[in-house]
Amino acid sequence: MAGFNFACKDVGMKCDFEIRGASTKDEAMQEAAAHAKHAHQLENIPPELGAKVSAAIRQGGGLLPHRL
């Protein structure tokens, strides 16, 4: 079963962070929000950025989870 994947680069960030193999899109969003808070000092993700992140999350690849 393929997981959900996301990369900060996909939303225009100069950041190598990737999520690979999240179980659900919601899990990927939660992990992206935690990363944004820690690495980018974003306490809350602005709605427009949240929409970009959501649109950039892709399903597929079957990769093992890799989180930074």
TILUM-914980 format. One record per atom (N, C-alpha, C): residue number from 1; x, y, z; atom name; residue in one letter. Coordinates in nm, 2 decimals, m for minus. Example, Ala and Ser with C-alpha at 12.3 -4.5 7.8 and 13.67 -1.06 7.14 Angstrom:
2
[1; [1.32; m0.57; 0.78]; N; A]
[1; [1.23; m0.45; 0.78]; CA; A]
[1; [1.32; m0.33; 0.78]; C; A]
[2; [1.28; m0.22; 0.71]; N; S]
[2; [1.37; m0.11; 0.71]; CA; S]
[2; [1.29; 0.00; 0.79]; C; S]
***
This chain:
68
[1; [0.08; m0.12; 0.00]; N; M]
[1; [0.00; 0.00; 0.00]; CA; M]
[1; [0.09; 0.12; 0.00]; C; M]
[2; [0.06; 0.21; m0.09]; N; A]
[2; [0.14; 0.34; m0.10]; CA; A]
[2; [0.09; 0.44; 0.00]; C; A]
[3; [0.19; 0.52; 0.05]; N; G]
[3; [0.16; 0.62; 0.15]; CA; G]
[3; [0.15; 0.76; 0.08]; C; G]
[4; [0.13; 0.86; 0.17]; N; F]
[4; [0.12; 0.99; 0.13]; CA; F]
[4; [0.25; 1.06; 0.14]; C; F]
[5; [0.29; 1.14; 0.04]; N; N]
[5; [0.42; 1.21; 0.04]; CA; N]
[5; [0.41; 1.36; 0.02]; C; N]
[6; [0.51; 1.43; 0.08]; N; F]
[6; [0.51; 1.57; 0.07]; CA; F]
[6; [0.66; 1.62; 0.08]; C; F]
[7; [0.69; 1.73; 0.01]; N; A]
[7; [0.82; 1.79; 0.02]; CA; A]
[7; [0.80; 1.94; 0.02]; C; A]
[8; [0.87; 2.00; 0.12]; N; C]
[8; [0.86; 2.15; 0.13]; CA; C]
[8; [0.89; 2.22; m0.01]; C; C]
[9; [0.99; 2.16; m0.08]; N; K]
[9; [1.02; 2.22; m0.21]; CA; K]
[9; [0.90; 2.23; m0.30]; C; K]
[10; [0.80; 2.15; m0.28]; N; D]
[10; [0.68; 2.15; m0.37]; CA; D]
[10; [0.60; 2.27; m0.35]; C; D]
[11; [0.62; 2.34; m0.24]; N; V]
[11; [0.54; 2.46; m0.21]; CA; V]
[11; [0.63; 2.58; m0.21]; C; V]
[12; [0.75; 2.57; m0.28]; N; G]
[12; [0.83; 2.68; m0.30]; CA; G]
[12; [0.93; 2.72; m0.18]; C; G]
[13; [0.94; 2.63; m0.09]; N; M]
[13; [1.04; 2.65; 0.02]; CA; M]
[13; [1.18; 2.60; m0.01]; C; M]
[14; [1.28; 2.67; 0.03]; N; K]
[14; [1.41; 2.63; 0.02]; CA; K]
[14; [1.45; 2.54; 0.14]; C; K]
[15; [1.40; 2.41; 0.13]; N; C]
[15; [1.40; 2.32; 0.24]; CA; C]
[15; [1.40; 2.18; 0.19]; C; C]
[16; [1.48; 2.09; 0.24]; N; D]
[16; [1.49; 1.96; 0.20]; CA; D]
[16; [1.40; 1.86; 0.27]; C; D]
[17; [1.31; 1.91; 0.36]; N; F]
[17; [1.22; 1.83; 0.44]; CA; F]
[17; [1.13; 1.75; 0.34]; C; F]
[18; [1.11; 1.62; 0.37]; N; E]
[18; [1.01; 1.54; 0.30]; CA; E]
[18; [0.94; 1.45; 0.40]; C; E]
[19; [0.82; 1.42; 0.37]; N; I]
[19; [0.74; 1.32; 0.43]; CA; I]
[19; [0.72; 1.21; 0.33]; C; I]
[20; [0.75; 1.09; 0.37]; N; R]
[20; [0.73; 0.98; 0.27]; CA; R]
[20; [0.66; 0.87; 0.35]; C; R]
[21; [0.55; 0.82; 0.29]; N; G]
[21; [0.48; 0.70; 0.35]; CA; G]
[21; [0.38; 0.73; 0.46]; C; G]
[22; [0.33; 0.85; 0.48]; N; A]
[22; [0.23; 0.88; 0.58]; CA; A]
[22; [0.11; 0.80; 0.55]; C; A]
[23; [0.04; 0.75; 0.66]; N; S]
[23; [m0.07; 0.66; 0.64]; CA; S]
[23; [m0.19; 0.73; 0.58]; C; S]
[24; [m0.21; 0.85; 0.61]; N; T]
[24; [m0.32; 0.93; 0.56]; CA; T]
[24; [m0.28; 1.07; 0.52]; C; T]
[25; [m0.36; 1.14; 0.44]; N; K]
[25; [m0.33; 1.28; 0.41]; CA; K]
[25; [m0.33; 1.36; 0.53]; C; K]
[26; [m0.43; 1.33; 0.62]; N; D]
[26; [m0.43; 1.41; 0.75]; CA; D]
[26; [m0.30; 1.39; 0.83]; C; D]
[27; [m0.25; 1.27; 0.83]; N; E]
[27; [m0.12; 1.25; 0.90]; CA; E]
[27; [m0.01; 1.33; 0.84]; C; E]
[28; [m0.01; 1.33; 0.71]; N; A]
[28; [0.09; 1.41; 0.64]; CA; A]
[28; [0.08; 1.56; 0.67]; C; A]
[29; [m0.05; 1.61; 0.67]; N; M]
[29; [m0.07; 1.75; 0.71]; CA; M]
[29; [m0.02; 1.78; 0.85]; C; M]
[30; [m0.05; 1.69; 0.94]; N; Q]
[30; [m0.01; 1.71; 1.08]; CA; Q]
[30; [0.14; 1.71; 1.09]; C; Q]
[31; [0.21; 1.62; 1.02]; N; E]
[31; [0.36; 1.62; 1.02]; CA; E]
[31; [0.41; 1.74; 0.96]; C; E]
[32; [0.35; 1.79; 0.85]; N; A]
[32; [0.40; 1.91; 0.78]; CA; A]
[32; [0.38; 2.03; 0.88]; C; A]
[33; [0.27; 2.04; 0.95]; N; A]
[33; [0.25; 2.15; 1.05]; CA; A]
[33; [0.35; 2.15; 1.16]; C; A]
[34; [0.38; 2.03; 1.21]; N; A]
[34; [0.48; 2.02; 1.31]; CA; A]
[34; [0.62; 2.06; 1.26]; C; A]
[35; [0.65; 2.02; 1.14]; N; H]
[35; [0.78; 2.06; 1.08]; CA; H]
[35; [0.78; 2.21; 1.06]; C; H]
[36; [0.67; 2.27; 1.01]; N; A]
[36; [0.67; 2.42; 0.99]; CA; A]
[36; [0.69; 2.49; 1.12]; C; A]
[37; [0.63; 2.44; 1.23]; N; K]
[37; [0.65; 2.51; 1.36]; CA; K]
[37; [0.79; 2.50; 1.40]; C; K]
[38; [0.85; 2.38; 1.39]; N; H]
[38; [0.99; 2.36; 1.44]; CA; H]
[38; [1.09; 2.43; 1.35]; C; H]
[39; [1.09; 2.40; 1.22]; N; A]
[39; [1.19; 2.44; 1.13]; CA; A]
[39; [1.17; 2.58; 1.07]; C; A]
[40; [1.05; 2.62; 1.06]; N; H]
[40; [1.02; 2.75; 0.99]; CA; H]
[40; [0.96; 2.86; 1.09]; C; H]
[41; [0.95; 2.82; 1.21]; N; Q]
[41; [0.89; 2.91; 1.32]; CA; Q]
[41; [0.75; 2.96; 1.29]; C; Q]
[42; [0.67; 2.87; 1.23]; N; L]
[42; [0.53; 2.91; 1.20]; CA; L]
[42; [0.44; 2.84; 1.30]; C; L]
[43; [0.39; 2.92; 1.40]; N; E]
[43; [0.30; 2.87; 1.50]; CA; E]
[43; [0.18; 2.81; 1.44]; C; E]
[44; [0.12; 2.88; 1.34]; N; N]
[44; [0.01; 2.84; 1.26]; CA; N]
[44; [0.03; 2.85; 1.12]; C; N]
[45; [m0.01; 2.76; 1.04]; N; I]
[45; [0.01; 2.76; 0.90]; CA; I]
[45; [m0.10; 2.85; 0.84]; C; I]
[46; [m0.07; 2.96; 0.77]; N; P]
[46; [m0.17; 3.05; 0.71]; CA; P]
[46; [m0.25; 2.97; 0.61]; C; P]
[47; [m0.38; 3.01; 0.60]; N; P]
[47; [m0.47; 2.93; 0.51]; CA; P]
[47; [m0.42; 2.91; 0.37]; C; P]
[48; [m0.36; 3.01; 0.31]; N; E]
[48; [m0.32; 3.00; 0.17]; CA; E]
[48; [m0.20; 2.90; 0.16]; C; E]
[49; [m0.11; 2.90; 0.26]; N; L]
[49; [0.00; 2.80; 0.26]; CA; L]
[49; [m0.06; 2.66; 0.29]; C; L]
[50; [m0.16; 2.65; 0.38]; N; G]
[50; [m0.22; 2.52; 0.41]; CA; G]
[50; [m0.28; 2.46; 0.29]; C; G]
[51; [m0.35; 2.54; 0.21]; N; A]
[51; [m0.41; 2.50; 0.08]; CA; A]
[51; [m0.30; 2.45; m0.01]; C; A]
[52; [m0.19; 2.52; m0.02]; N; K]
[52; [m0.08; 2.47; m0.11]; CA; K]
[52; [m0.02; 2.34; m0.06]; C; K]
[53; [0.00; 2.33; 0.07]; N; V]
[53; [0.05; 2.20; 0.13]; CA; V]
[53; [m0.04; 2.09; 0.10]; C; V]
[54; [m0.17; 2.11; 0.12]; N; S]
[54; [m0.27; 2.01; 0.10]; CA; S]
[54; [m0.27; 1.96; m0.05]; C; S]
[55; [m0.26; 2.06; m0.14]; N; A]
[55; [m0.26; 2.03; m0.28]; CA; A]
[55; [m0.13; 1.95; m0.33]; C; A]
[56; [m0.02; 1.98; m0.25]; N; A]
[56; [0.11; 1.92; m0.29]; CA; A]
[56; [0.13; 1.78; m0.23]; C; A]
[57; [0.04; 1.74; m0.14]; N; I]
[57; [0.05; 1.60; m0.08]; CA; I]
[57; [0.01; 1.50; m0.19]; C; I]
[58; [0.09; 1.41; m0.22]; N; R]
[58; [0.06; 1.31; m0.32]; CA; R]
[58; [0.06; 1.17; m0.26]; C; R]
[59; [m0.02; 1.08; m0.32]; N; Q]
[59; [m0.03; 0.94; m0.27]; CA; Q]
[59; [0.05; 0.86; m0.38]; C; Q]
[60; [0.13; 0.77; m0.32]; N; G]
[60; [0.20; 0.68; m0.41]; CA; G]
[60; [0.35; 0.66; m0.37]; C; G]
[61; [0.41; 0.57; m0.44]; N; G]
[61; [0.55; 0.55; m0.42]; CA; G]
[61; [0.58; 0.43; m0.33]; C; G]
[62; [0.50; 0.40; m0.23]; N; G]
[62; [0.52; 0.29; m0.14]; CA; G]
[62; [0.65; 0.30; m0.06]; C; G]
[63; [0.70; 0.42; m0.04]; N; L]
[63; [0.82; 0.44; 0.03]; CA; L]
[63; [0.80; 0.42; 0.18]; C; L]
[64; [0.91; 0.39; 0.25]; N; L]
[64; [0.91; 0.38; 0.40]; CA; L]
[64; [0.90; 0.52; 0.45]; C; L]
[65; [0.84; 0.53; 0.57]; N; P]
[65; [0.83; 0.66; 0.63]; CA; P]
[65; [0.97; 0.72; 0.66]; C; P]
[66; [0.98; 0.85; 0.63]; N; H]
[66; [1.11; 0.92; 0.65]; CA; H]
[66; [1.07; 1.06; 0.69]; C; H]
[67; [1.10; 1.09; 0.81]; N; R]
[67; [1.06; 1.22; 0.87]; CA; R]
[67; [1.18; 1.29; 0.93]; C; R]
[68; [1.19; 1.42; 0.91]; N; L]
[68; [1.30; 1.50; 0.97]; CA; L]
[68; [1.25; 1.58; 1.08]; C; L]
***
